[in-house]
Amino acid sequence: MDPLSGLSPITASSDLLVNSGQNQATGTADGALQPNGSVSAATGFGQMLTNAVGGLSGLQQNADNAVAGLALHQGVDIHQAMLAMDQASLGMSFAIQVRDKAVEAYQTLLNMQM
């Protein structure tokens, strides 16, 4: 049993965010296009966020499986385990940066005077 068989590269997770945004703009399955031209926030952004968090969880699960496979001598090389851990780490760093930018944008909106 290879714990890294389902391991997807980190670029696939970032592509998910980019592709979801493109689908929102065109009004495809990720977001329903409203009569006024806006994308439904509940289906578009919510689904994109759910998919991104699911991808991040998958990266962490792959790293956990790789480390367990290494520790239990199940045919996982140390470099495979390190790559899986680095992918999970990069994914988490990306998520933290996105969160920080979202909080910063929200705070900027709160500080605007009307």
C-alpha positions as CSV (number, residue, x, y, z in Angstrom):
1,M,0.0,0.0,0.0
2,D,1.5,3.3,-1.1
3,P,0.3,6.1,1.1
4,L,1.4,8.7,-1.5
5,S,-0.7,7.2,-4.4
6,G,-3.3,9.9,-4.1
7,L,-0.8,12.7,-3.6
8,S,-1.5,15.6,-5.9
9,P,1.1,18.4,-6.5
10,I,0.6,21.7,-4.7
11,T,0.0,23.4,-8.0
12,A,-3.3,21.5,-8.3
13,S,-4.5,23.2,-5.1
14,S,-3.6,26.6,-6.3
15,D,-5.1,25.8,-9.8
16,L,-8.3,25.0,-8.0
17,L,-8.6,28.5,-6.6
18,V,-7.8,30.0,-10.0
19,N,-10.2,27.8,-11.9
20,S,-13.0,28.4,-9.4
21,G,-12.6,32.1,-9.8
22,Q,-12.7,31.8,-13.6
23,N,-15.9,29.7,-13.4
24,Q,-17.5,32.3,-11.2
25,A,-16.9,35.0,-13.7
26,T,-18.5,33.0,-16.5
27,G,-21.4,31.8,-14.4
28,T,-20.8,28.1,-14.8
29,A,-21.6,25.3,-12.3
30,D,-19.6,26.9,-9.4
31,G,-21.8,30.0,-9.3
32,A,-25.2,30.8,-10.7
33,L,-25.2,34.0,-12.7
34,Q,-27.9,36.3,-11.4
35,P,-30.1,38.5,-13.7
36,N,-28.1,41.6,-12.8
37,G,-24.8,39.8,-13.8
38,S,-23.5,39.1,-10.3
39,V,-22.5,35.6,-9.1
40,S,-24.4,34.0,-6.3
41,A,-22.2,34.3,-3.2
42,A,-23.6,31.2,-1.6
43,T,-22.7,28.8,-4.4
44,G,-19.6,30.5,-5.9
45,F,-17.5,31.7,-3.0
46,G,-18.7,29.1,-0.5
47,Q,-18.0,26.3,-2.9
48,M,-14.6,27.6,-3.7
49,L,-13.7,28.0,-0.1
50,T,-15.0,24.5,0.7
51,N,-12.9,23.0,-2.1
52,A,-9.8,24.9,-1.0
53,V,-10.1,23.7,2.6
54,G,-10.8,20.2,1.4
55,G,-7.6,20.3,-0.8
56,L,-5.6,21.5,2.2
57,S,-7.0,18.8,4.3
58,G,-6.0,16.2,1.7
59,L,-2.5,17.5,1.6
60,Q,-2.2,17.2,5.4
61,Q,-3.7,13.7,5.3
62,N,-1.2,12.6,2.6
63,A,1.7,13.9,4.7
64,D,0.3,12.0,7.7
65,N,0.0,8.8,5.7
66,A,3.6,9.3,4.3
67,V,5.1,9.7,7.8
68,A,3.1,6.7,9.1
69,G,4.3,4.7,6.2
70,L,7.9,5.7,6.8
71,A,7.7,4.9,10.5
72,L,6.0,1.5,9.9
73,H,8.4,0.5,7.1
74,Q,5.7,0.3,4.5
75,G,7.8,1.1,1.6
76,V,7.8,4.9,1.9
77,D,11.1,6.5,1.3
78,I,12.2,9.4,3.5
79,H,12.3,11.8,0.5
80,Q,8.6,10.9,-0.3
81,A,7.6,11.7,3.2
82,M,9.6,14.9,3.2
83,L,8.0,16.0,-0.1
84,A,4.5,15.3,1.3
85,M,5.3,17.2,4.5
86,D,6.6,20.2,2.5
87,Q,3.6,20.2,0.2
88,A,1.3,20.3,3.3
89,S,3.4,23.0,4.8
90,L,3.3,25.1,1.7
91,G,-0.4,24.6,1.4
92,M,-0.9,25.8,5.0
93,S,1.4,28.8,4.4
94,F,-0.7,29.7,1.4
95,A,-3.9,29.4,3.3
96,I,-2.6,31.6,6.1
97,Q,-1.5,34.3,3.6
98,V,-4.9,34.3,2.0
99,R,-6.6,34.5,5.4
100,D,-4.3,37.4,6.4
101,K,-5.1,39.3,3.2
102,A,-8.9,38.7,3.7
103,V,-8.7,40.0,7.3
104,E,-6.7,43.0,6.2
105,A,-9.2,43.8,3.4
106,Y,-12.1,43.5,5.9
107,Q,-10.3,45.8,8.4
108,T,-9.7,48.3,5.6
109,L,-13.4,48.3,4.8
110,L,-14.4,48.7,8.4
111,N,-12.0,51.8,8.7
112,M,-13.5,53.5,5.7
113,Q,-15.6,56.6,6.4
114,M,-18.9,57.0,4.7
